[in-house]
Amino acid sequence: MSEAQLIKKIREFLKKQPECFFWKEHGGQYGTTGIPDVIVCYKGRFVAFEAKVGKNTTTRLQDYTIEEIRKAGGIAEVVRSVEEVERILRKVEDTYGS
C-alpha cells in the first residue's frame, strides 16, 4: 500500500465519524512543508496524522512540526494504519469525553 492509499483509507474512515472535520494537507509549492498529511478537529480536539507505510520515516521537519503541535496542546501522531487512527480517536474520547 502506498501512503496515498493509506491517506485515502484514513479519509474514508474519518468521513464516517460524528463530530469530525478534517482535510488533507497538500504538499507542493502552495502547501506548508512539514505539516502532517491529515488535519482533524475531532469532538473539539486538534489532531494531526502523518501517514507512513513500510520502512518510510518522518523527516526532521515533520518531527519538528509534530513536536510543536504537541507543545501547543494538540495531538499529532505518525500512523501506519486506519486501526491506529481509530485507536487514537478512541483515546481522545476516553481522555476528554465525548
N, C-alpha and C positions, 0 to 999 in steps of 0.2 A: 504494500500500500504506500502511496506517495503522501507527502504532507498535505498536498492539495485535497486528496481524497479523504484524509483524516479530518481536515477542517470542514469539508462538506458534511461528513457524518456528524461532527460536533454541532454544526449549524442546524442540521435536521433535528437532532435531539433537543437543542435549545428552543426551537420553534414550538415544541410541544409542552414547554414548561410554563406554568402560570406565573404571573408577575415577573416576567423576564423580558428584558430589552437587550439587544446585542447588535453588534456589527462586526464585519470582517475588516480589519485594518489592511489597507492595500499598500504594498511597498512601492518602490519606484520613485521617480522624481517628485511626485506630488504627495507621497506619504512621509511619515516621520520614521526615520531609521531607528531600529531598536524597540519599537512599540510591539507588544505581543500581538499575535495573529487575530485573536478574537477578544473583543472588549464587551463586558457584560455588566448590566445592572440587574441583579437578582434579588428580589424582595428587599430593595433599598440598599443593597451592598454592592460595592465596586469589586468586580472580579475580572481578572485578565488571564487568558490562556495562551501559552506559547506551545504550538504543536510541533512535535518532533517524532520521527519514525526511525526504526533501525538504530544504527550507531550515530545518527546525527546528534550534534550537541549545540548548545547555545553559543552565541558569540559573546565576547566581553561586553559589548554594548547592550545586548539583550540581558545579560546577567545584571549589569548596572541598572537598567530600566526596571527589571523585576524587583530589585532591592529598593529602588526609590519608591515604587508603588507600595511595597510593604511598609516602608518608613512612614508613608503618608496615611497608613491605616487601611489600605486596600489589600486585597488578596490577589496574588499573582503566582501562577504555577506553570511549570512545564508539564505537559500531558502527552501521553503516548497512546491513549485510547479514550473512547467515549465513556467507558466504565470509570476511568479516573475522573473525568468531568462530573459524572453523576455522583461519585463519592464526595468530591469537593463541595458540590452544591448541597448535598445532604448534611455535610459538616457545617456549612453556613446556616442551614435551618436549625440544626441542633445547638449551635453556638449562640445564634442571635434570635432564634424564634422564627415563626412563620407568619 
